[in-house]
Amino acid sequence: MAASSLVFKVRRCQPELVAPAKPTPRELKQLSDIDDQEGLRFQIPVIQFYKYDPSMQGRDPAQVIRQALSHTLVYYYPFAGRLREIDATSRKLAVDCTGEGVLFIEADADVSLEDFGEALQPPFPCLEELLFDVPGSGGVLNSPLLLIQVTRLRCGGFIFALRLNHTMGDAAGLVQFMSALGEMARGAHAPSLLPVWQRQLLNARNPLRVSFAHREYDQVADTKGTIIPLDDMAHRSFFFGPTQISAIRRMLPPHQRRSSTFELLTACLWRCRTIALQPEAEEEVRIICIVNARSKFNPPLPAGYYGNAFAFPVAVTTAGKLRENPLGYALELVKKAKGEVTGEYMKSVADLMVKRGRPHFTVVRSYLVSDLTHAGFGEVDFGWGKAAYGGAAKGGVGAIPGVASFYIPFTNNRGEQGIVVPVCLPGAAMDVFVKELDSLLNNQEEEGVNESQRMSKTFIASAL
């Protein structure tokens, strides 16, 4: 059965609050001026699939993880609190460390891991059953900051699904927390890497000094109705292995072929997506690259820092220029945007947030990409080994669905290592996108497009 048509029942226990196993400090901890920007005030879903492990016979993953969670929250006690807006004028956010706990759901599904097929990748069937949206729990303020559901499978494997209030941390911070939870589940008494709060390190300066243009926060009027509609959205995933990446590389002149896989893929997808959405030639289009800035500071942020520490650098051009120029044009724009991020850039973003009331990044005619290939979701081990799949639960998440894609490490059923990219577009635009991508790869190597088309048929789910 194709995973896209897979239907199954999930029996859930009543959601419960899991509090820290010991008393924790009752205090108010402010988020950084990077954390509480408007573009991070949403819930982000993550999902992990684990195979049956005979050595864990008799151990219940839900019980193991629930118990480990209470002990992990002793160290990560802000997650057990609730978010408050402490100043309506400045919109400053802080965690009220109440110790109330995080939401936990124990569940069983009448399905085996094998039923999902070999293509374990977004979009996943029945996701809303595997990560249940507990009524009243999804608010940014005054709600649980984490929701975790552990669903036992018929085969003895299980699914770990998590929803995080993004203001609390980024992918690196979340993987750090999940790794600590894994260590505690495997019997550790404390995480090997202790969490560091210190959110003041990414606060605005006094006086404020916005030193970059930060066109990622341009306030753009959507005069052409080009924010993606939410109805008729198609969710599909595309696999890029060595064959596809080589095909893209060959489209470039020799001096550009040494570009990174991220840069190549981003330029290619941005161009194909713009062609698919068919904006008018003079309209501005944007590519926003998520860049982890932890190592960009001098000195670097402390090990254990789990707050948001990334930037949204942007490249801007017109739809006409992007379509008419060769791929190398888009590639140079992507490289320039990525290279902007420094410690000073991050400080400048924090200053801008305070100065301009914490604006949302520009979503009009924007495409945002986030590279999770080195995030480490797949390495998280609760005692049953590494995940068969770990990472983003779907593409297009965020305050404005359809704007974002994630790059997720993936090994296909032929044993090829590569990257899977979930894409979310209106149905008609998705059809054009697939044709454009296939045509682009086909121009370079016949084998490349055959592989791509095979993946399209095998790995792509219909509109959800």
SULUR-V918115 format. One record per backbone hydrogen bond with DSSP energy under -0.5 kcal/mol. NH is the residue of the N-H (numbers start at 0). CO is the residue of the C=O. Records with the same first field share a line. If there is no record, write none. Layout:
# SULUR-V918115
NH = CO  CO
This chain:
# SULUR-V918115
4 = 1
5 = 2
10 = 107
11 = 9
12 = 105
15 = 103
17 = 15  101
18 = 16
20 = 69
26 = 24
28 = 26  94
29 = 27
30 = 92
32 = 201
35 = 31
36 = 33
37 = 357
38 = 358
39 = 36
40 = 37
41 = 39
43 = 163
45 = 161
46 = 390
47 = 159
48 = 388
49 = 157
55 = 52
56 = 53
58 = 55
60 = 58
63 = 59
64 = 60
65 = 61
66 = 62
67 = 63
68 = 64
69 = 65
70 = 66
71 = 67
72 = 68
73 = 70
74 = 70  71
75 = 71
78 = 75
79 = 76
80 = 77
81 = 95
82 = 142
83 = 93
85 = 83  91
86 = 91
90 = 86
91 = 86
93 = 83
94 = 28
95 = 81  93
96 = 26  94
97 = 95
99 = 79
100 = 79
101 = 17
102 = 145
103 = 15
104 = 147
106 = 149
107 = 10
108 = 151
109 = 8
110 = 108
114 = 111
115 = 111  112
116 = 113
119 = 117
120 = 118
123 = 392
126 = 123
128 = 125
129 = 125
130 = 126
133 = 131
136 = 133
141 = 82
144 = 78  80
146 = 162
147 = 102
148 = 160
149 = 104
150 = 148  158
151 = 106  149
152 = 156
153 = 110
155 = 152
157 = 49
158 = 150
159 = 47
160 = 148  158
161 = 45
162 = 146
163 = 43
164 = 144
165 = 41  163
167 = 164
168 = 165
173 = 169
174 = 170
175 = 171
176 = 172
177 = 173
178 = 174
179 = 175
180 = 176
181 = 177
182 = 178
183 = 179
184 = 180
185 = 181
186 = 183
187 = 182
193 = 191
195 = 303
200 = 197
201 = 198
202 = 199
210 = 208
216 = 213
217 = 214
219 = 217
222 = 220
224 = 221
233 = 424
235 = 233  422
237 = 420
239 = 418
240 = 238
244 = 240
245 = 241
246 = 242
247 = 243
248 = 244
249 = 245
250 = 247
251 = 248
255 = 252
256 = 252  253
258 = 255
263 = 259
264 = 260
265 = 261
266 = 262
267 = 263
268 = 264
269 = 265
270 = 266
271 = 267
272 = 268
273 = 269
274 = 270
275 = 271
276 = 272
277 = 273
278 = 273
282 = 279
284 = 316
285 = 364
286 = 314
287 = 366
288 = 286  312
289 = 287  368
290 = 288  310
292 = 308
295 = 292
296 = 292  293
300 = 293
304 = 301
305 = 195
310 = 290
312 = 288
314 = 286
316 = 284
318 = 282
319 = 280
321 = 317
322 = 318
323 = 319
324 = 320
328 = 325
329 = 325
330 = 326
331 = 327
332 = 328
333 = 329
334 = 330
335 = 331
336 = 332
337 = 333
338 = 334
339 = 335  336
340 = 337
342 = 295
345 = 341
346 = 342
347 = 343
348 = 344
349 = 345
350 = 346
351 = 347
352 = 348
353 = 349
354 = 350
355 = 351
356 = 352
357 = 352
361 = 215
365 = 362
366 = 285
367 = 402
368 = 287
369 = 404
371 = 369  406
374 = 371
375 = 371
378 = 375
379 = 375  376
381 = 384
386 = 377
387 = 48
388 = 48
390 = 46
392 = 44
395 = 403
400 = 398
401 = 395
402 = 399
404 = 367
406 = 369
407 = 405  419
409 = 417
411 = 409  415
414 = 411
417 = 409
418 = 239
419 = 407
420 = 237
421 = 405  419
422 = 235
424 = 233
426 = 231
429 = 425
430 = 426
431 = 427
432 = 428
433 = 429
434 = 430
435 = 431
436 = 432
437 = 433
438 = 434
439 = 435
440 = 436
441 = 437
442 = 438
443 = 440
444 = 440
448 = 444
449 = 445
450 = 446
451 = 447
452 = 448
453 = 449
454 = 450
455 = 451
456 = 452
457 = 453
458 = 454
459 = 455
460 = 458
463 = 232
